[in-house]
Amino acid sequence: MNPSDLKIRPATPGDTPVILRFIRELAAYEREPDAVLATEADLLRDGWGQPARFSALIAEHGGVPAGFALYFTTYSTWRGHHGIRLEDLYVTPTLRNHGIGRALLARVAAICVDQGCPRLEWDVLEWNEPAIAVYRHLGAVMLREWRIMRLSEDALASLAARDLTPNHPTGHPTDAA
């Protein structure tokens, strides 16, 4: 691949269909092809609405979309500063191993540095050894002490409906955290 054929640019609302296609392809790669519920309307609302909830970059090779990176800001109370969370990094299978993913990650890192962020974080599936090897080679450290906790669907609704304040008839003082 000729590096001069690679262009990375901010995504625009017109990129929404290709971003959604890449999200679906990523879900299939991550062995959850039926998990994507997002729609183009969702992405338009959250990427370009007010307030925008995420930002994205598009990698183009020879003028054709080749991959994307979708990220958003987080906040570290310990650092007293915002950081960037990379939600998705994806390169179409036929163009992998040509540095496109590294270039996207480097661009997100540059945005992070430009904004004065002390950290850039993302998740990787434990079975994705090729990605883990690339990330380690770039200097990323895998945190082993921290585990992701997630509430969704019925469990999320159930907890949201409970009033766990101490001395509430349905709550228990020992439940309050």
Z-matrix of the N, CA and C atoms (Angstrom, degrees):
N
C 1 1.453
C 2 1.517 1 109.45
N 3 1.279 2 116.04 1 134.45
C 4 1.450 3 122.13 2 177.72
C 5 1.526 4 108.63 3 -82.55
N 6 1.358 5 118.41 4 119.20
C 7 1.467 6 120.40 5 -179.04
C 8 1.526 7 113.82 6 -56.70
N 9 1.324 8 117.50 7 -27.26
C 10 1.466 9 118.93 8 -179.80
C 11 1.528 10 111.67 9 -71.23
N 12 1.352 11 117.03 10 -13.69
C 13 1.466 12 120.75 11 176.96
C 14 1.521 13 112.51 12 -82.86
N 15 1.343 14 117.03 13 -6.46
C 16 1.463 15 121.48 14 -177.64
C 17 1.523 16 109.94 15 -97.08
N 18 1.320 17 115.03 16 129.16
C 19 1.465 18 121.92 17 176.03
C 20 1.521 19 107.48 18 -130.64
N 21 1.328 20 116.13 19 133.07
C 22 1.470 21 121.06 20 174.27
C 23 1.512 22 106.76 21 -117.27
N 24 1.328 23 114.68 22 128.56
C 25 1.464 24 119.99 23 -176.31
C 26 1.517 25 109.74 24 -141.45
N 27 1.349 26 116.64 25 159.56
C 28 1.465 27 118.92 26 174.23
C 29 1.526 28 110.33 27 -63.46
N 30 1.308 29 116.16 28 140.48
C 31 1.459 30 120.85 29 176.51
C 32 1.523 31 109.34 30 -70.45
N 33 1.322 32 115.31 31 151.59
C 34 1.459 33 122.11 32 177.47
C 35 1.532 34 108.12 33 -121.21
N 36 1.323 35 117.80 34 168.09
C 37 1.468 36 118.98 35 176.87
C 38 1.534 37 112.90 36 -55.01
N 39 1.322 38 117.42 37 -31.30
C 40 1.452 39 120.59 38 178.80
C 41 1.528 40 113.66 39 -66.76
N 42 1.344 41 116.92 40 -16.02
C 43 1.462 42 121.55 41 178.68
C 44 1.527 43 112.59 42 -85.42
N 45 1.311 44 117.10 43 -2.63
C 46 1.462 45 120.73 44 -175.36
C 47 1.531 46 113.29 45 -53.77
N 48 1.328 47 120.31 46 -46.26
C 49 1.471 48 118.45 47 179.69
C 50 1.530 49 113.36 48 -60.81
N 51 1.322 50 117.26 49 -40.62
C 52 1.465 51 119.01 50 -179.44
C 53 1.530 52 110.69 51 -71.37
N 54 1.325 53 117.79 52 -35.18
C 55 1.464 54 120.15 53 176.74
C 56 1.522 55 109.68 54 -62.83
N 57 1.305 56 117.33 55 -44.94
C 58 1.464 57 120.10 56 179.11
C 59 1.532 58 110.65 57 -63.82
N 60 1.310 59 117.18 58 -38.79
C 61 1.471 60 119.90 59 176.65
C 62 1.524 61 110.33 60 -61.96
N 63 1.342 62 116.84 61 -44.78
C 64 1.463 63 120.25 62 178.47
C 65 1.528 64 111.17 63 -63.32
N 66 1.335 65 117.79 64 -38.98
C 67 1.470 66 120.86 65 178.29
C 68 1.525 67 109.63 66 -61.09
N 69 1.319 68 117.02 67 -43.16
C 70 1.473 69 120.31 68 178.69
C 71 1.524 70 111.66 69 -65.69
N 72 1.331 71 116.92 70 -39.92
C 73 1.469 72 119.98 71 177.62
C 74 1.524 73 110.63 72 -65.29
N 75 1.325 74 116.94 73 -39.37
C 76 1.465 75 120.66 74 177.64
C 77 1.521 76 110.77 75 -63.78
N 78 1.318 77 117.38 76 -42.96
C 79 1.468 78 120.88 77 178.50
C 80 1.528 79 110.48 78 -60.62
N 81 1.322 80 117.29 79 -40.60
C 82 1.471 81 120.21 80 177.45
C 83 1.518 82 110.34 81 -64.07
N 84 1.336 83 117.47 82 -43.18
C 85 1.469 84 121.44 83 177.84
C 86 1.530 85 110.94 84 -61.04
N 87 1.337 86 116.19 85 -37.66
C 88 1.464 87 121.24 86 -179.00
C 89 1.525 88 112.37 87 -85.45
N 90 1.331 89 116.55 88 14.94
C 91 1.461 90 124.06 89 172.62
C 92 1.523 91 114.22 90 68.78
N 93 1.334 92 116.72 91 26.98
C 94 1.461 93 121.72 92 176.28
C 95 1.525 94 109.80 93 -136.33
N 96 1.337 95 117.49 94 60.93
C 97 1.462 96 120.01 95 -173.41
C 98 1.526 97 115.06 96 -63.51
N 99 1.330 98 117.62 97 -23.12
C 100 1.463 99 120.29 98 -178.13
C 101 1.528 100 113.01 99 -98.22
N 102 1.318 101 117.85 100 7.33
C 103 1.463 102 121.02 101 -174.34
C 104 1.523 103 114.26 102 -83.64
N 105 1.312 104 118.54 103 -17.10
C 106 1.469 105 121.00 104 -175.55
C 107 1.529 106 110.17 105 -77.03
N 108 1.318 107 115.19 106 118.01
C 109 1.462 108 121.97 107 176.03
C 110 1.521 109 111.73 108 -106.96
N 111 1.328 110 116.81 109 -13.49
C 112 1.464 111 122.05 110 -177.34
C 113 1.518 112 110.74 111 -59.51
N 114 1.331 113 114.35 112 147.03
C 115 1.462 114 121.94 113 176.44
C 116 1.530 115 108.47 114 -120.33
N 117 1.316 116 115.72 115 168.75
C 118 1.462 117 119.41 116 174.62
C 119 1.528 118 110.49 117 -59.13
N 120 1.329 119 117.09 118 -39.52
C 121 1.466 120 120.66 119 179.14
C 122 1.531 121 111.00 120 -61.48
N 123 1.333 122 117.06 121 -40.04
C 124 1.465 123 120.21 122 177.52
C 125 1.527 124 110.87 123 -61.07
N 126 1.323 125 115.63 124 -47.14
C 127 1.463 126 119.61 125 -178.33
C 128 1.523 127 111.31 126 -65.08
N 129 1.321 128 117.12 127 -41.34
C 130 1.470 129 119.92 128 177.27
C 131 1.523 130 111.22 129 -61.25
N 132 1.326 131 116.39 130 -45.49
C 133 1.471 132 121.09 131 -179.93
C 134 1.530 133 110.83 132 -60.58
N 135 1.321 134 116.10 133 -47.91
C 136 1.463 135 119.90 134 -171.40
C 137 1.525 136 114.61 135 -87.03
N 138 1.334 137 117.13 136 -20.87
C 139 1.457 138 119.41 137 179.28
C 140 1.515 139 113.91 138 -94.63
N 141 1.340 140 115.97 139 -28.52
C 142 1.458 141 118.76 140 -175.43
C 143 1.520 142 112.98 141 -131.41
N 144 1.322 143 116.82 142 6.57
C 145 1.460 144 120.32 143 175.66
C 146 1.519 145 110.26 144 -81.82
N 147 1.313 146 114.79 145 -175.61
C 148 1.465 147 120.03 146 177.71
C 149 1.520 148 109.28 147 -117.31
N 150 1.297 149 119.53 148 113.41
C 151 1.464 150 126.13 149 0.51
C 152 1.529 151 111.47 150 -82.83
N 153 1.313 152 116.02 151 154.19
C 154 1.469 153 120.68 152 174.12
C 155 1.528 154 107.14 153 -74.78
N 156 1.313 155 116.90 154 132.39
C 157 1.467 156 122.41 155 -177.77
C 158 1.518 157 112.84 156 -95.51
N 159 1.328 158 117.23 157 -17.93
C 160 1.461 159 120.27 158 178.12
C 161 1.514 160 109.50 159 -149.27
N 162 1.321 161 114.94 160 166.06
C 163 1.456 162 123.49 161 172.23
C 164 1.520 163 107.24 162 -125.22
N 165 1.303 164 116.78 163 159.06
C 166 1.457 165 120.25 164 -179.96
C 167 1.518 166 110.53 165 -146.16
N 168 1.318 167 114.45 166 153.34
C 169 1.455 168 122.89 167 174.41
C 170 1.519 169 108.23 168 -119.81
N 171 1.310 170 115.90 169 146.48
C 172 1.459 171 122.07 170 175.32
C 173 1.525 172 107.75 171 -115.23
N 174 1.330 173 115.63 172 131.68
C 175 1.461 174 121.10 173 171.44
C 176 1.518 175 107.15 174 -98.81
N 177 1.326 176 115.78 175 129.83
C 178 1.463 177 120.98 176 177.10
C 179 1.518 178 108.83 177 -118.44
N 180 1.307 179 115.58 178 136.13
C 181 1.458 180 121.42 179 173.97
C 182 1.517 181 107.47 180 -117.63
N 183 1.324 182 116.53 181 117.03
C 184 1.456 183 120.20 182 -176.82
C 185 1.512 184 112.64 183 61.45
N 186 1.320 185 117.34 184 31.11
C 187 1.454 186 122.20 185 178.68
C 188 1.523 187 114.92 186 82.91
N 189 1.342 188 117.31 187 0.17
C 190 1.466 189 121.74 188 -178.96
C 191 1.527 190 108.90 189 -108.54
N 192 1.344 191 119.43 190 133.94
C 193 1.468 192 120.61 191 178.44
C 194 1.532 193 110.85 192 -56.29
N 195 1.341 194 115.22 193 128.45
C 196 1.462 195 121.75 194 -176.37
C 197 1.519 196 112.31 195 -116.73
N 198 1.330 197 117.51 196 -18.03
C 199 1.455 198 121.06 197 -178.49
C 200 1.513 199 110.68 198 178.13
N 201 1.331 200 114.09 199 178.23
C 202 1.465 201 118.37 200 179.30
C 203 1.513 202 110.31 201 -154.21
N 204 1.315 203 114.68 202 162.60
C 205 1.463 204 123.31 203 171.43
C 206 1.520 205 106.28 204 -132.77
N 207 1.325 206 116.91 205 131.23
C 208 1.463 207 122.34 206 178.85
C 209 1.522 208 107.09 207 -121.00
N 210 1.327 209 116.53 208 128.69
C 211 1.466 210 120.79 209 -174.61
C 212 1.522 211 110.65 210 -144.39
N 213 1.337 212 115.22 211 165.56
C 214 1.461 213 121.57 212 178.41
C 215 1.524 214 108.39 213 -151.44
N 216 1.324 215 116.26 214 166.82
C 217 1.457 216 119.63 215 -179.44
C 218 1.526 217 110.83 216 -86.63
N 219 1.305 218 114.02 217 150.02
C 220 1.455 219 123.71 218 173.83
C 221 1.527 220 106.79 219 -125.21
N 222 1.309 221 116.22 220 -179.18
C 223 1.458 222 119.27 221 176.58
C 224 1.519 223 109.54 222 -138.77
N 225 1.315 224 116.24 223 131.73
C 226 1.454 225 121.56 224 176.74
C 227 1.523 226 109.06 225 -103.89
N 228 1.318 227 116.02 226 114.25
C 229 1.466 228 119.40 227 176.97
C 230 1.535 229 110.02 228 -67.80
N 231 1.299 230 117.26 229 -31.19
C 232 1.466 231 120.03 230 -179.72
C 233 1.522 232 111.49 231 -71.05
N 234 1.309 233 116.75 232 -37.30
C 235 1.451 234 121.11 233 179.58
C 236 1.523 235 111.90 234 -87.91
N 237 1.338 236 116.62 235 -20.83
C 238 1.461 237 119.95 236 -177.04
C 239 1.519 238 111.99 237 66.85
N 240 1.317 239 115.63 238 36.45
C 241 1.465 240 119.54 239 -177.87
C 242 1.520 241 109.29 240 -158.16
N 243 1.334 242 114.66 241 155.74
C 244 1.460 243 118.08 242 176.07
C 245 1.526 244 110.03 243 -78.79
N 246 1.299 245 114.96 244 158.63
C 247 1.455 246 123.08 245 174.77
C 248 1.515 247 108.22 246 -132.65
N 249 1.308 248 115.49 247 -172.69
C 250 1.457 249 120.54 248 177.80
C 251 1.518 250 109.03 249 -121.94
N 252 1.313 251 114.62 250 136.41
C 253 1.461 252 123.13 251 176.64
C 254 1.523 253 107.43 252 -111.47
N 255 1.312 254 116.46 253 119.13
C 256 1.453 255 122.08 254 176.46
C 257 1.514 256 107.41 255 -85.89
N 258 1.321 257 116.97 256 114.34
C 259 1.458 258 121.34 257 -178.52
C 260 1.519 259 111.27 258 -84.20
N 261 1.323 260 116.91 259 -47.22
C 262 1.463 261 120.97 260 -179.18
C 263 1.518 262 110.22 261 -138.75
N 264 1.322 263 114.45 262 139.18
C 265 1.457 264 123.17 263 171.01
C 266 1.518 265 105.30 264 -134.13
N 267 1.325 266 116.87 265 121.34
C 268 1.458 267 119.77 266 -174.36
C 269 1.520 268 110.25 267 -144.75
N 270 1.332 269 114.28 268 138.25
C 271 1.461 270 121.83 269 173.33
C 272 1.521 271 106.74 270 -127.44
N 273 1.330 272 116.28 271 134.32
C 274 1.451 273 120.79 272 179.92
C 275 1.541 274 109.66 273 -57.88
N 276 1.324 275 117.87 274 139.08
C 277 1.472 276 121.43 275 -171.53
C 278 1.526 277 115.40 276 -52.90
N 279 1.320 278 118.99 277 -38.21
C 280 1.465 279 120.48 278 -177.06
C 281 1.524 280 113.09 279 -69.18
N 282 1.334 281 117.61 280 -14.64
C 283 1.466 282 120.91 281 -178.58
C 284 1.526 283 113.28 282 -113.83
N 285 1.312 284 117.13 283 11.43
C 286 1.470 285 119.98 284 177.70
C 287 1.528 286 110.30 285 -71.34
N 288 1.318 287 114.45 286 159.78
C 289 1.473 288 122.78 287 179.06
C 290 1.528 289 112.71 288 68.60
N 291 1.326 290 116.19 289 26.42
C 292 1.459 291 120.95 290 175.86
C 293 1.528 292 110.90 291 -121.41
N 294 1.330 293 117.88 292 10.29
C 295 1.457 294 120.97 293 177.36
C 296 1.514 295 115.64 294 88.09
N 297 1.327 296 117.99 295 5.16
C 298 1.465 297 120.24 296 -178.19
C 299 1.525 298 110.72 297 -68.45
N 300 1.327 299 117.33 298 -44.70
C 301 1.462 300 120.87 299 177.97
C 302 1.519 301 111.56 300 -61.56
N 303 1.333 302 116.33 301 -43.39
C 304 1.465 303 120.14 302 177.73
C 305 1.528 304 110.70 303 -62.17
N 306 1.325 305 116.25 304 -40.01
C 307 1.468 306 119.98 305 179.73
C 308 1.528 307 110.97 306 -65.50
N 309 1.329 308 117.35 307 -40.77
C 310 1.462 309 120.19 308 176.60
C 311 1.525 310 110.67 309 -63.17
N 312 1.336 311 116.52 310 -46.20
C 313 1.463 312 120.51 311 179.83
C 314 1.530 313 110.77 312 -62.72
N 315 1.329 314 117.04 313 -39.92
C 316 1.467 315 120.50 314 178.23
C 317 1.521 316 110.97 315 -64.03
N 318 1.338 317 117.75 316 -37.20
C 319 1.463 318 120.52 317 179.28
C 320 1.533 319 110.21 318 -67.32
N 321 1.336 320 117.64 319 -41.74
C 322 1.466 321 120.28 320 176.90
C 323 1.532 322 109.20 321 -63.63
N 324 1.332 323 117.46 322 -40.05
C 325 1.466 324 120.66 323 177.44
C 326 1.524 325 110.92 324 -61.75
N 327 1.326 326 117.26 325 -39.86
C 328 1.466 327 120.78 326 178.46
C 329 1.528 328 111.10 327 -64.84
N 330 1.329 329 116.61 328 -38.96
C 331 1.464 330 120.26 329 176.32
C 332 1.528 331 109.39 330 -62.68
N 333 1.301 332 115.50 331 -42.07
C 334 1.465 333 121.78 332 178.44
C 335 1.538 334 110.24 333 -58.46
N 336 1.309 335 116.04 334 -50.20
C 337 1.470 336 121.15 335 -179.39
C 338 1.530 337 110.13 336 -63.92
N 339 1.327 338 117.75 337 -43.26
C 340 1.468 339 120.97 338 179.15
C 341 1.522 340 112.01 339 -59.22
N 342 1.340 341 116.79 340 -33.00
C 343 1.457 342 121.15 341 -179.54
C 344 1.533 343 112.41 342 -87.74
N 345 1.319 344 117.08 343 0.65
C 346 1.466 345 120.76 344 -179.94
C 347 1.520 346 113.81 345 75.00
N 348 1.310 347 117.28 346 19.03
C 349 1.471 348 121.40 347 -178.52
C 350 1.520 349 110.77 348 -71.21
N 351 1.329 350 117.13 349 136.15
C 352 1.463 351 119.28 350 178.50
C 353 1.521 352 113.76 351 -81.97
N 354 1.341 353 117.97 352 -10.82
C 355 1.463 354 118.48 353 -178.56
C 356 1.518 355 112.82 354 -155.77
N 357 1.327 356 112.66 355 152.41
C 358 1.457 357 124.22 356 172.89
C 359 1.515 358 105.42 357 -125.67
N 360 1.330 359 116.61 358 126.64
C 361 1.465 360 120.38 359 -176.34
C 362 1.519 361 110.56 360 -130.46
N 363 1.333 362 115.52 361 153.52
C 364 1.459 363 122.37 362 175.76
C 365 1.511 364 108.62 363 -160.20
N 366 1.320 365 115.64 364 169.08
C 367 1.458 366 122.60 365 177.69
C 368 1.519 367 108.98 366 -105.33
N 369 1.322 368 115.56 367 154.76
C 370 1.455 369 121.63 368 172.83
C 371 1.522 370 106.78 369 -142.75
N 372 1.318 371 116.22 370 137.32
C 373 1.467 372 120.26 371 178.09
C 374 1.522 373 109.57 372 -67.77
N 375 1.330 374 116.27 373 139.56
C 376 1.457 375 120.26 374 -174.46
C 377 1.520 376 113.61 375 -61.84
N 378 1.316 377 118.57 376 -24.52
C 379 1.460 378 121.54 377 179.66
C 380 1.525 379 113.06 378 -85.59
N 381 1.322 380 118.34 379 -7.91
C 382 1.463 381 121.73 380 -176.25
C 383 1.535 382 110.56 381 -85.72
N 384 1.313 383 115.55 382 66.78
C 385 1.461 384 121.53 383 -176.74
C 386 1.528 385 113.86 384 -59.17
N 387 1.347 386 120.02 385 -38.53
C 388 1.467 387 117.96 386 178.07
C 389 1.536 388 112.54 387 -59.34
N 390 1.330 389 116.79 388 -43.49
C 391 1.464 390 119.89 389 179.18
C 392 1.527 391 110.62 390 -67.21
N 393 1.317 392 117.20 391 -42.71
C 394 1.468 393 120.48 392 179.41
C 395 1.522 394 110.41 393 -58.78
N 396 1.324 395 117.30 394 -42.51
C 397 1.463 396 121.20 395 179.92
C 398 1.532 397 110.85 396 -62.29
N 399 1.341 398 116.80 397 -42.87
C 400 1.467 399 120.40 398 178.47
C 401 1.525 400 109.87 399 -63.33
N 402 1.320 401 116.98 400 -47.18
C 403 1.468 402 120.30 401 -178.12
C 404 1.522 403 111.43 402 -61.41
N 405 1.322 404 117.21 403 -42.64
C 406 1.477 405 120.38 404 178.70
C 407 1.525 406 110.32 405 -64.48
N 408 1.330 407 116.18 406 -40.65
C 409 1.463 408 120.36 407 179.14
C 410 1.531 409 110.81 408 -60.72
N 411 1.318 410 116.75 409 -33.10
C 412 1.462 411 121.36 410 179.37
C 413 1.530 412 112.95 411 -80.60
N 414 1.339 413 117.09 412 -5.29
C 415 1.462 414 121.01 413 177.91
C 416 1.511 415 115.28 414 104.29
N 417 1.324 416 118.44 415 2.94
C 418 1.466 417 120.58 416 178.95
C 419 1.530 418 109.74 417 -71.78
N 420 1.302 419 115.49 418 147.89
C 421 1.460 420 122.99 419 179.10
C 422 1.522 421 107.90 420 -114.41
N 423 1.326 422 116.29 421 131.54
C 424 1.465 423 120.75 422 176.81
C 425 1.530 424 108.24 423 -85.22
N 426 1.316 425 116.00 424 123.55
C 427 1.456 426 120.99 425 178.55
C 428 1.526 427 108.59 426 -82.37
N 429 1.293 428 117.22 427 122.84
C 430 1.460 429 120.67 428 -177.32
C 431 1.534 430 112.69 429 -100.55
N 432 1.319 431 116.57 430 -20.86
C 433 1.465 432 119.45 431 -177.40
C 434 1.519 433 112.49 432 -78.90
N 435 1.315 434 118.14 433 -23.69
C 436 1.450 435 122.82 434 -174.55
C 437 1.523 436 109.87 435 -97.38
N 438 1.313 437 115.93 436 139.86
C 439 1.461 438 122.06 437 176.92
C 440 1.519 439 108.66 438 -124.87
N 441 1.302 440 116.37 439 142.09
C 442 1.465 441 121.34 440 178.87
C 443 1.528 442 108.01 441 -78.26
N 444 1.304 443 116.60 442 131.29
C 445 1.459 444 123.05 443 174.53
C 446 1.522 445 107.06 444 -112.25
N 447 1.332 446 116.72 445 139.56
C 448 1.457 447 119.63 446 -177.17
C 449 1.522 448 110.16 447 -140.43
N 450 1.311 449 115.36 448 131.97
C 451 1.458 450 122.69 449 168.09
C 452 1.519 451 106.71 450 -109.95
N 453 1.318 452 116.94 451 134.01
C 454 1.461 453 119.61 452 176.92
C 455 1.522 454 109.90 453 -150.69
N 456 1.298 455 114.58 454 164.30
C 457 1.452 456 124.17 455 175.24
C 458 1.530 457 112.76 456 48.61
N 459 1.340 458 118.58 457 -123.58
C 460 1.464 459 121.86 458 -174.02
C 461 1.524 460 112.51 459 -62.27
N 462 1.323 461 117.99 460 -40.33
C 463 1.465 462 120.18 461 -179.76
C 464 1.524 463 110.94 462 -64.97
N 465 1.327 464 117.53 463 -39.43
C 466 1.457 465 121.38 464 177.61
C 467 1.521 466 110.52 465 -64.49
N 468 1.328 467 117.32 466 -47.50
C 469 1.470 468 121.30 467 -179.99
C 470 1.518 469 110.90 468 -63.32
N 471 1.315 470 117.28 469 -39.40
C 472 1.459 471 121.33 470 -179.59
C 473 1.525 472 111.28 471 -64.06
N 474 1.315 473 116.76 472 -46.14
C 475 1.465 474 119.37 473 179.51
C 476 1.521 475 110.76 474 -66.55
N 477 1.319 476 117.57 475 -40.44
C 478 1.464 477 120.99 476 -179.69
C 479 1.522 478 111.68 477 -62.03
N 480 1.315 479 116.66 478 -30.49
C 481 1.462 480 121.01 479 -178.12
C 482 1.525 481 113.00 480 -80.85
N 483 1.315 482 116.79 481 -14.17
C 484 1.466 483 119.89 482 -177.49
C 485 1.520 484 111.12 483 -88.62
N 486 1.306 485 115.36 484 143.74
C 487 1.464 486 121.27 485 172.43
C 488 1.520 487 105.98 486 -106.50
N 489 1.319 488 115.98 487 104.06
C 490 1.458 489 120.62 488 -175.74
C 491 1.528 490 112.71 489 -100.66
N 492 1.322 491 116.72 490 19.67
C 493 1.455 492 118.27 491 178.77
C 494 1.526 493 109.02 492 -68.02
N 495 1.321 494 118.08 493 143.99
C 496 1.463 495 120.24 494 178.91
C 497 1.529 496 111.12 495 -54.95
N 498 1.302 497 116.23 496 144.11
C 499 1.459 498 124.98 497 177.75
C 500 1.524 499 113.52 498 71.02
N 501 1.326 500 119.05 499 8.18
C 502 1.461 501 121.00 500 173.39
C 503 1.534 502 107.47 501 -82.89
N 504 1.325 503 118.60 502 140.29
C 505 1.464 504 121.23 503 -175.89
C 506 1.533 505 114.76 504 -53.69
N 507 1.346 506 118.84 505 -31.14
C 508 1.474 507 119.42 506 -178.11
C 509 1.521 508 112.25 507 -99.01
N 510 1.317 509 116.35 508 -4.84
C 511 1.465 510 119.44 509 -178.92
C 512 1.513 511 110.81 510 -105.81
N 513 1.275 512 116.06 511 165.32
C 514 1.449 513 122.12 512 176.92
C 515 1.516 514 107.52 513 -123.58
N 516 1.335 515 117.43 514 134.89
C 517 1.459 516 118.93 515 -179.31
C 518 1.523 517 112.88 516 -54.77
N 519 1.324 518 118.10 517 -29.99
C 520 1.458 519 119.57 518 -179.46
C 521 1.526 520 111.74 519 -76.54
N 522 1.353 521 117.71 520 -14.29
C 523 1.461 522 120.55 521 178.37
C 524 1.522 523 112.22 522 -79.26
N 525 1.326 524 117.31 523 -23.96
C 526 1.460 525 120.19 524 -176.72
C 527 1.520 526 109.80 525 -68.78
N 528 1.297 527 115.59 526 132.48
C 529 1.463 528 119.13 527 -179.58
C 530 1.511 529 109.52 528 -113.82
